[in-house]
Structures are given as C-alpha cells and as structure tokens.
Amino acid sequence: MAKKLKVGVIGVGGIAKTHFPGWKSSPDAELVALADPMGEVLKKVAAEHGVAKTYEKPEDLIADPDLDIVDVCTPNMYHAPLTIAALNAGKHVICEKPLAPTPAEIKQMIAARDKSGKLLMTAQHFRFDGRSKALKAELETGRLGDVYHARGWMLRRAGLLPRTSFTLKKHSGGGPCIDIGVHILDLTLWMMGNPKPIAVSGITQDRLRKIPGSFTPWGGLLPREKDWDVEEFAAAFVRFSNGATMVLEVSWLLHHKTTGEDMQMWLYGEKGGAHWPTLELLETNYKSQQHLNTTLVMSGGQEAHAAECVAFADAVAHGKPSPVPAEQSYDVLSILDGIYRSSAGNKEIVLE
C-alpha cells in the first residue's frame, strides 16, 4: 500500500470541523498536524481528533517537512498569504472558499501554484453534494441544450454568526456577497459549464442591521458600527462571453420566508430548464406539443465537506487535476469583486 499523504490544517475553530471526517475517511491521507493561534482551542481540538502535532503559528506548520497537504480554514483575508507560503514550501493546498477576497490575489496564488508544481483546490463543497453531482451529470449529456440564462440566490432571514471574522472587512473581505454568494455563484457557473464572465452590474445594501434591536437567532443582537463595515445584501446581473446571462441575489438579513437558508438555482436551456436542489427538469416535446416535468433520482453519498477532502487527496495521490481549479475561482471572484465595484461606482463593470 502506498504511503499516506500527511495533512496539516490551519484554523481549527470553525469550518475545519467539517473537513476532519474527510481526512479521516480518505484512503490516501491522514491528519497529522493542526495550527491555530488560540492555544486552548487548539489543544482541545487536537485531543478530540488524536492529532499529536500542534502549532500556534501557521508558518511553523507550513515549515513542517513531513507534511504533504495543507488545508487552509482561516478567515478569508488570510487565505492568500498562507496558501502562497504553503505552495512555496512545496505543499499541495486545499483552501476554503473564497479562494481569496480579490481576483488579484488569486492570480498570485495561481503563479505560486505554477512555480511549485503542486495542486491547488478551492473547497467549494456544494459541488460534491449528491444533488449537485446528479444534476451536473444530466447537464453534461446535453439534455437541456445550451444554458443561456440562470438565476441563483442564497438568502437568509437574520442568519449570520455575529462575529467580527464575518462582519469586519479586514478579516472577511466582504459580507454575504463573499461569504455565501461564493457558494451559489460557483455552483451555478459550474452547472453552466463555466462560461467566461465579461460584465457585471451590481448593488449592495446595508439597511436592516442598522435598525435598533436588529438580531440574529444565531447569536443575539447584531454588532454595532465599530464591529460591522460590510454589506448585508447584494444583487447582480452578469453577462458572459457566450451570450449567456445570470441573476444573483445573496443576503444575511432579508424579510424572506425561509427556515434557516434558502439556496436555489434555476437553469434555462434551449431544450429545457432545471431546478436545484429539487432536481426538477422541465422539458418540452415540440412534436407532440407537450410539456414534460420529471425529477431526477439521487443516490446517497458522503457528506459534501468530507467528500471534497477525499477528492483532493485522491487527486494528489493519483496525479489527477485539481477538482476545483483556481482559474474557475478567479472568475467567481471577478464577478463578486465586480459587484462591489459596480455598486460603488453606480455603473456596469467590464471584466478582464
């Protein structure tokens, strides 16, 4: 049996908890090191998962010569420097979404990846959800024809963790646009076949959190001015080089009917339409002049966060391409960055 790849995780207090089951179940990898500046949290998590090596400084984990893979699970603004450092140290890197807060930083990460010859993957776990894989497989048969329009939204009614790692731009890089918008945008672009975005017109809003008494069931009253400088809502219209278009809506705070979170996508092609996550297909038989509605049957599978880690280890171990290439994340962040610039300048932004 080939030697297992040794994995180190940076940032253990949040999303990393969903990655640990993947590393533990991977036939190609094993979790051997953790890093986090919060010493007590680090010790607790290490003990829970039986990890012997711990570092309070991420650069010490990156310098560990025994590691093959570094998993970056920190707040957004630290993704690029840590990923670049790990690549320069000869490690393969899987980094939580968004890959970086700006397209320029992703270009730097791609350059470091190319120089190192290592794999780089963005942890866009919704691609690994069983429903997503089922719909993607159907789309690849050409069943809908060319998808020329899409609508995607990820909306919450007072749904966020009121932590400064989310609500201060110096840590997060932005609000729901970057935090959860990156999920539905990446998934929709992937379903569309990753067309090249050429222009975006967007708007951001910051209204409800300023109302006295604004709260979230996730943690009480919302942070006040000194601890909040990001948007709470964003919407956009995106144009692509192949003539396709997309409408995007994201929010942490919206008077929207949902229990927890409403994440949906509609895809419209020449032969039919499709909805995620219900997996409904809406087709037309023009010869018989009938509308045909069907629902895909989905088989079970591993939890998506765990599955993405297993997929990355498999790619590293067996010389496969990155399951989520950084170039695709560059397009995602070009759109999100374009929304911010469009809103600030009150105009459509032409993308590179």
DARALIN-V737641 format. One line per field, one symbol per residue. ss: DSSP state (2 for helix, 1 for strand, 0 for the rest). psi: psi as a letter, one per 40 degrees, with the letter a starting at -180 (. if undefined). Layout:
# DARALIN-V737641
ss: ???
psi: ???
This chain:
# DARALIN-V737641
ss: 0000111111000002222222222000111111100022222222222000111002222200000011110002222222222222000111110000002222222222222200011110222202222222222000000011111111100000000222202222000222202222222222200000111111111002220000110001100022200000111111110000111111100000000001111111100111110001111110000111111000000002222222222222220000000222222222222222222220001100
psi: hihihhhhhhgeebdddeddddddeheeiiheiihhegddddddddddefhdhihehdddddeheeidhhhhfiideeddddddddddefiihhhiiidieiddddddddddddddeiihihggdddeiddddddddddeeedeahheiihhihhigfgihgieedehddddeibddddddddddddddddeefihhdihhiiiigddeehhehiheefaiiiadeehfiieiiiihhiideeiiihhhiidhighhigchhhihhhhideiiihheefhhhihhddefihhhihihhiiiiiddddddddddddddefiihdgidddddddddddddddddddefiihhi.
